[in-house]
Amino acid sequence: MVRLVLVLGDQLTPSVAALKAADKARDRVVMAEVADEAGYVPHHPKKIALIFAAMRKFAEALRADGWTVDYTRLDDMDNAGSIPGELLRRADQHGASEVIATRPGEWRLIEALDDVPLDLTLLEDDRFIASHKTFDDWAEGRKALRMEYFYREMRRKTGLLMDGDQPEGGQWNYDHENRKPASDDLFAPKPLWFAPDDTVQPVLDLVSERFGENFGTLEPFGFATDAEQAGKVLDHFVKHSLPSFGDYQDAMLAGNRFLYHALISAYLNIGLLDPLEVCKRVEQAYRDGHAPLNAVEGFIRQILGWREFMRGIYFREGPDYPRRNQLNHQRKLPPLYWGAQTRMNCLHLAVAQTRDEAYAHHIQRLMITGNFALIAGINPAEVHDWYLSVYLDAFEWVEAPNTVGMSQFADGGIVGSKPYVSSGNYIDRMSDYCGDCHYSVKAKTGDKACPFNLLYWAFLIRHRERFEGNPRMAQMYRTWERMDEDHRATVLNEAEAFLDRMSRGETV
């Protein structure tokens, strides 16, 4: 009897587990563009277009390889509107009762598949470098789960950047070398883009019609939509950007949205690139003398360390993880995150870039949009939904731990040992954003005081009982105590007044 083989929009890898377990001669692949997946949050139009276009190309590649593929487009009249619905429709059509699927990357969809009244075989997604068992075995019995130690274990396991049993160069981590601010006279290569072809353009037309009201600019659209194009993006990065990636990976420039970043995370997350092969390719650039160790180590740490660690946390912590709120932050996400006017230039630039590109790099996400949400006391569930909506590479298994854990400290310290908060000084040091701002990053109080300066201290005092004993934060509280009492009162009063204005919908 025929079996159905489910392939999701982020499983576009020929060797994905469900395809490896299937029989090309008798089984039918099911792929579907469905409203439930396109609309469970208001996804950026570029994200929807990327996934639909890549799905269509992948389906054609499977057919060319001899697979029978039942593909449902979003505008097909018979579209059931959900993945479970499409499985039931195809099962009825072909008289099938069995489904082979690769485990989805979101608890929401795993639970939906569990409720489908078919004989479902759910296989582990083995495209990752660390299996669930590998991560859980490492995590078992540890008082704290810290990425750095997991990363070292993964270096040993894979042999990446190892010299025998020691790290290449004698250090595990070269992050201290990767914090140089950029200047606008730097030469930075332009990203590699692809003109929409006969498969991509109809998708853009469809997305424009159906999702044109979503936050985000659809065109110009130049993303890779198949494995060959994604490989060219990786080649371009290694050749032109990798040598300078490390030095400037934390830098931000108003006039250069991409600097030396790889722009491959979305392709990794939907299956067009293999994470281990990417790491090996970048390591070889170091072995060949093309790129320095600080750049290569910093890049590999983002994939081998953070990406794999975040997936391990997400599945270990369970379905409730994205809704945790250990700091009890309840303020609503302000409209400025959806493009409303703000006088804060750093937030204006980060949100405008997100709107136009469906992209912002890790420091823009962590230390601008994330930092502001944290010190302003925004409900982390709303912050999580926003990040999941607006970024091209956002899938819950990787986005939720980065947002709920690393950015918002809403998991109470599972991901990080302290909250990532800063005043405006950090943004000023790492960017050129502050020079054109309505506010003054040097002003600590008054009408022109940078809101980050005010909210930073207000956050620390609001959560003093929780954080004062943290060894990594004790110095901040000692600095506060050395301030004049009247100054401290002014800071807290002005911070509260700022938040009140923001909550009332005033432009801040």
C-alpha positions in Angstrom: 0.0 0.0 0.0 1.1 3.5 -0.7 2.5 5.6 2.1 2.6 9.4 2.4 5.9 11.1 2.9 5.5 14.6 4.5 8.1 17.2 3.6 7.8 20.6 5.3 9.0 24.0 4.0 12.0 23.9 6.3 13.0 20.3 5.4 14.2 21.0 1.8 17.1 18.5 1.9 17.2 15.4 -0.3 18.6 13.3 2.5 16.0 14.5 5.1 15.0 11.6 7.4 11.5 11.0 5.9 12.9 10.7 2.4 15.7 8.4 3.5 13.1 6.1 5.0 10.7 6.1 2.0 10.4 4.0 -1.1 10.7 6.1 -4.2 8.9 3.3 -6.2 5.7 3.3 -4.2 5.4 6.2 -1.8 4.1 9.6 -2.5 5.7 12.8 -1.2 3.2 15.4 0.2 4.2 19.1 0.2 1.7 21.9 0.7 1.6 25.7 1.0 -1.1 26.2 3.6 -2.7 29.1 5.3 -2.1 27.8 8.8 1.7 27.8 8.3 1.8 31.1 6.4 -0.4 32.9 9.0 0.0 31.6 12.5 2.0 34.8 13.0 2.1 37.7 10.5 5.2 36.5 8.7 7.3 38.9 6.7 6.3 38.7 3.0 9.9 37.9 2.1 9.9 34.9 4.4 6.8 33.5 3.0 8.0 34.1 -0.6 11.4 32.4 0.2 9.8 29.3 1.6 7.1 28.9 -1.1 9.6 29.5 -3.9 12.1 27.1 -2.4 9.4 24.5 -1.8 8.3 24.6 -5.4 11.8 24.2 -6.7 12.5 21.4 -4.3 9.3 19.6 -5.4 10.5 19.8 -9.0 13.9 18.5 -8.1 12.3 15.5 -6.4 10.2 14.8 -9.4 13.3 14.9 -11.6 14.9 12.4 -9.3 12.0 10.0 -9.8 9.7 10.8 -6.8 6.0 11.1 -7.1 5.1 14.4 -5.5 1.6 15.7 -4.6 2.2 19.4 -4.3 -0.6 21.8 -3.1 -0.2 25.5 -3.9 -1.7 28.1 -1.6 -4.3 29.2 -4.2 -5.3 25.7 -5.2 -9.1 25.3 -4.9 -8.9 22.0 -2.9 -6.3 23.3 -0.4 -7.3 22.1 3.1 -5.5 25.0 4.7 -3.4 23.0 7.2 -0.7 20.3 7.1 -3.0 17.8 9.0 -5.8 18.7 6.6 -3.6 18.1 3.5 -2.4 14.8 4.9 -6.0 13.6 5.4 -7.0 14.8 2.0 -4.2 13.0 0.3 -4.7 9.9 2.4 -8.4 9.8 1.3 -7.4 10.5 -2.3 -4.9 7.6 -2.5 -6.3 5.2 0.1 -3.3 5.6 2.3 -3.2 5.2 6.1 0.5 5.5 6.8 2.6 8.7 7.0 6.3 9.1 7.3 7.5 12.5 8.6 10.6 14.2 9.8 10.0 15.7 13.2 9.0 19.4 12.8 11.0 22.2 14.4 8.1 23.6 16.4 6.1 22.1 19.2 2.9 23.6 17.7 3.2 21.5 14.5 4.4 18.4 16.4 1.3 18.4 18.5 -0.9 19.0 15.4 0.6 16.0 13.7 0.1 13.9 16.8 -3.7 14.5 16.5 -3.9 13.3 12.9 -5.9 10.0 12.8 -3.3 8.2 10.6 -0.5 5.8 11.3 2.3 8.4 11.8 6.0 7.5 11.9 7.8 10.6 13.2 11.6 10.4 12.6 14.3 12.5 14.3 15.6 15.3 12.1 19.3 14.2 11.8 20.4 17.2 9.7 21.8 18.7 12.9 25.2 18.1 14.2 24.0 17.2 17.7 21.1 14.8 18.1 18.6 15.3 20.9 20.4 12.4 22.8 23.8 14.1 22.3 22.5 17.3 23.9 20.5 15.7 26.7 23.5 13.4 27.6 25.7 16.5 27.8 23.1 18.5 29.8 22.2 15.7 32.3 23.3 16.5 35.8 24.7 20.0 35.1 23.7 22.8 37.5 23.8 25.3 34.6 23.7 24.9 30.8 26.2 27.2 29.2 26.8 27.3 25.5 30.5 27.8 25.8 31.0 24.3 27.4 28.6 22.7 25.0 30.5 24.3 22.1 33.8 22.9 23.4 32.3 19.5 23.5 31.1 19.8 20.0 34.5 21.0 18.8 36.0 17.8 20.3 33.2 15.7 18.8 33.6 17.0 15.3 37.3 17.8 15.3 36.6 21.3 14.0 39.4 23.7 14.7 41.2 21.2 16.9 44.9 20.6 17.1 45.0 17.1 18.5 43.0 17.3 21.8 43.6 21.1 22.1 41.8 24.0 20.4 43.5 25.5 17.4 45.6 28.4 18.5 45.5 27.5 22.1 42.1 29.2 22.8 38.6 28.0 22.5 37.1 31.4 21.9 38.4 34.6 20.2 35.4 36.7 20.9 37.5 39.4 22.6 39.1 40.1 19.1 35.7 40.4 17.4 34.3 43.6 18.8 35.8 46.3 16.6 33.5 49.2 15.6 33.1 49.8 11.9 33.7 53.0 10.0 31.9 54.0 6.9 35.1 54.1 4.9 35.4 50.3 5.1 35.1 48.3 1.9 32.4 45.7 2.3 31.3 43.5 -0.5 27.7 43.6 -1.7 25.6 40.5 -1.0 25.0 38.1 -3.8 21.5 38.4 -5.1 19.5 36.5 -7.7 16.9 37.9 -10.1 13.5 36.3 -9.7 13.1 33.5 -12.3 10.0 31.8 -13.7 9.4 29.9 -10.4 10.0 32.8 -8.1 8.0 35.6 -9.8 4.6 33.8 -9.6 5.3 33.3 -5.9 6.0 37.0 -5.5 2.8 37.8 -7.2 0.9 35.4 -5.0 2.5 36.7 -1.8 1.9 40.3 -2.8 -1.8 39.6 -3.3 -2.3 37.5 -0.2 0.1 39.0 2.3 0.7 42.5 1.1 -0.6 44.0 4.3 1.9 42.2 6.5 4.7 44.2 8.0 7.7 44.1 5.6 8.7 45.0 2.1 8.4 42.2 -0.5 10.5 43.6 -3.3 13.2 43.8 -4.3 13.6 40.0 -3.7 17.0 38.4 -4.5 17.3 35.5 -2.1 18.6 32.0 -3.1 15.8 29.6 -3.6 17.6 26.3 -4.2 20.6 24.5 -3.0 22.8 25.6 -5.9 22.1 29.2 -5.4 22.6 28.9 -1.6 26.0 27.3 -2.3 27.0 30.3 -4.4 26.0 32.6 -1.5 28.3 30.6 0.8 31.1 30.7 -1.8 30.7 34.5 -2.1 30.9 34.9 1.7 34.0 32.7 2.1 35.8 34.5 -0.7 34.9 38.1 -0.1 33.7 38.6 3.5 35.0 35.8 5.8 38.5 37.4 6.3 36.9 40.5 7.9 33.8 38.8 9.4 35.4 38.3 12.9 36.7 41.8 13.4 33.4 43.5 12.6 30.7 40.9 13.4 29.3 43.1 16.2 29.5 46.4 14.3 26.6 48.4 13.1 26.5 51.1 10.3 23.6 53.2 9.2 24.8 53.1 5.6 25.7 49.4 5.4 23.1 46.9 6.5 25.2 43.7 5.8 28.9 44.5 6.4 30.7 41.2 6.3 27.9 38.9 7.4 27.3 35.6 5.7 23.5 35.9 5.2 23.1 32.1 5.1 21.1 31.4 8.3 17.8 31.2 6.4 19.3 28.7 4.0 20.6 26.6 6.8 17.2 26.7 8.6 15.2 25.6 5.5 17.6 22.9 4.5 19.4 24.3 1.5 22.8 24.2 3.3 24.2 21.6 5.6 25.6 23.0 8.9 28.5 20.6 9.2 29.6 21.1 5.6 29.4 24.9 6.0 31.6 24.7 9.1 34.1 22.5 7.3 34.2 24.8 4.3 34.9 27.8 6.6 37.6 25.8 8.5 39.3 25.0 5.3 39.6 28.7 4.5 41.6 29.0 7.7 43.7 26.0 6.9 44.4 27.5 3.4 45.5 30.8 4.9 42.6 32.7 3.4 40.9 33.8 6.7 42.2 34.5 10.2 41.4 32.3 13.2 39.3 34.9 15.0 37.0 35.1 12.0 36.7 31.4 11.4 36.3 30.5 15.1 33.7 33.2 15.6 31.7 32.0 12.6 31.9 28.3 13.5 30.8 29.1 17.1 27.6 30.7 15.8 26.6 27.4 14.0 28.3 24.7 16.0 27.8 26.4 19.3 24.8 28.7 19.4 22.6 27.2 16.7 23.0 23.6 18.0 22.7 24.8 21.7 19.5 26.7 21.0 17.9 23.7 19.4 18.9 21.5 22.3 17.4 24.0 24.8 14.1 24.3 22.9 13.3 20.6 22.8 14.7 19.9 26.3 12.5 22.6 27.9 9.3 21.6 26.2 6.2 23.3 24.6 5.7 25.9 27.3 9.1 27.5 26.8 8.1 30.3 24.4 5.6 31.6 26.9 7.8 31.9 30.0 8.0 35.2 31.8 10.2 34.9 34.8 10.7 38.6 35.2 6.9 39.2 35.0 7.2 41.8 32.3 3.7 42.9 31.1 4.0 46.0 29.0 2.6 45.8 25.5 5.0 45.8 22.5 5.0 49.5 21.3 3.9 50.3 17.7 7.5 51.5 16.9 8.4 47.8 16.4 5.9 47.8 13.5 7.3 50.9 12.0 5.6 53.7 13.9 7.6 56.8 14.3 10.3 56.9 17.0 12.9 59.5 17.9 15.4 56.8 18.9 17.6 56.5 15.8 19.0 53.1 16.7 15.5 51.5 16.9 14.3 53.4 13.9 17.2 52.0 11.8 17.0 48.5 13.1 13.2 48.3 12.5 13.5 49.9 9.1 16.2 47.4 8.1 14.0 44.6 9.4 11.0 45.9 7.4 13.1 46.2 4.2 15.3 43.1 4.4 13.7 40.7 6.8 17.2 40.7 8.3 19.2 42.2 11.1 22.3 40.7 12.5 22.7 39.3 16.0 23.8 42.5 17.7 21.0 44.6 16.2 18.6 42.0 17.5 20.2 41.4 20.9 21.5 44.9 21.9 19.0 47.2 20.2 15.5 45.7 19.6 16.0 43.0 22.3 17.8 45.2 24.8 15.1 47.9 24.6 12.3 45.4 25.0 14.0 44.0 28.1 14.8 47.2 29.9 11.4 48.6 29.0 9.6 45.6 30.5 7.8 44.4 27.4 5.9 41.1 27.6 8.3 38.5 26.3 5.6 36.6 24.5 4.9 39.6 22.4 8.6 40.1 21.7 8.8 36.4 20.8 5.9 36.7 18.4 7.5 39.8 16.8 10.8 38.1 16.1 9.1 35.0 14.8 7.1 37.2 12.4 9.7 39.6 11.0 12.9 37.7 10.3 13.6 35.5 7.3 15.5 32.9 9.4 13.0 32.7 12.3 11.8 29.2 13.1 10.6 28.6 16.7 13.3 26.0 17.6 16.0 28.6 17.1 14.1 31.9 17.6 12.4 31.1 21.0 15.6 30.3 23.0 17.4 33.3 21.4 14.5 35.6 22.3 12.9 34.2 25.5 16.2 33.0 26.9 19.2 35.0 25.6 17.5 38.3 24.8 14.7 38.6 27.4 15.9 36.5 30.3 12.4 35.2 30.5 13.5 31.7 31.2 15.2 32.8 34.4 18.7 32.1 33.3 18.6 28.7 31.5 20.3 30.2 28.4 22.3 33.0 30.0 23.9 33.7 33.3 22.8 37.3 33.3 20.5 39.5 31.2 21.9 41.2 28.1 21.2 44.9 29.1 23.2 48.0 28.4 23.0 51.7 28.3 23.4 53.8 25.2 27.1 53.7 25.5 27.4 50.3 24.1 25.4 51.2 21.0 27.4 54.3 20.6 30.7 52.4 20.7 29.6 49.7 18.2 27.7 51.9 15.7 27.3 55.3 14.1 23.6 55.4 15.0 23.8 57.9 17.9 25.2 60.8 16.0 22.0 61.6 14.1 19.7 60.8 17.1 17.2 63.2 18.6 18.5 62.1 22.0 22.0 62.5 23.3 23.8 59.3 24.3 26.0 61.4 26.7 23.0 62.9 28.6 22.1 60.9 31.6 19.0 62.9 32.6 16.8 65.6 31.0 14.6 65.9 27.9 17.5 64.8 25.6 18.7 61.9 27.7 19.1 58.7 25.8 16.2 56.4 26.8 18.6 53.5 27.0 20.5 55.3 29.8 17.4 55.9 31.8 15.8 52.5 31.3 19.0 50.6 31.9 19.2 51.8 35.5 15.4 51.5 36.0 15.6 47.8 34.9 18.4 47.1 37.4 16.7 48.7 40.3 13.3 47.1 39.4 15.0 43.7 39.6 17.6 44.4 42.2 16.6 41.6 44.5 17.1 39.1 41.7 20.4 40.3 40.2 22.3 42.2 42.9 23.9 38.9 44.1 25.0 37.9 40.6 28.8 38.2 40.5 28.7 39.5 36.9 26.3 42.3 37.9 27.5 43.4 41.3 29.7 46.2 39.9 26.7 47.8 38.3 24.9 48.1 41.6 28.0 49.5 43.3 28.2 52.1 40.6 24.5 53.0 41.3 25.2 53.4 45.0 28.0 55.9 44.3 25.6 58.2 42.5 24.1 61.2 44.2 20.7 60.4 45.7 18.9 63.2 43.9 20.4 62.0 40.6 19.2 58.5 41.2 15.7 59.7 42.0 15.7 61.8 38.8 16.8 58.8 36.7 14.0 56.6 38.0 11.3 59.3 37.7 12.3 60.1 34.1 12.5 56.5 33.1 8.9 56.0 34.5 7.7 59.1 32.7 9.2 57.8 29.4 7.5 54.4 29.8 4.2 56.1 30.6 4.4 58.2 27.4 5.2 55.1 25.4 2.3 53.2 26.9 -0.1 56.0 26.0 1.0 55.8 22.4 3.0 59.0 22.3 6.0 59.2 20.0 9.1 58.5 22.0 
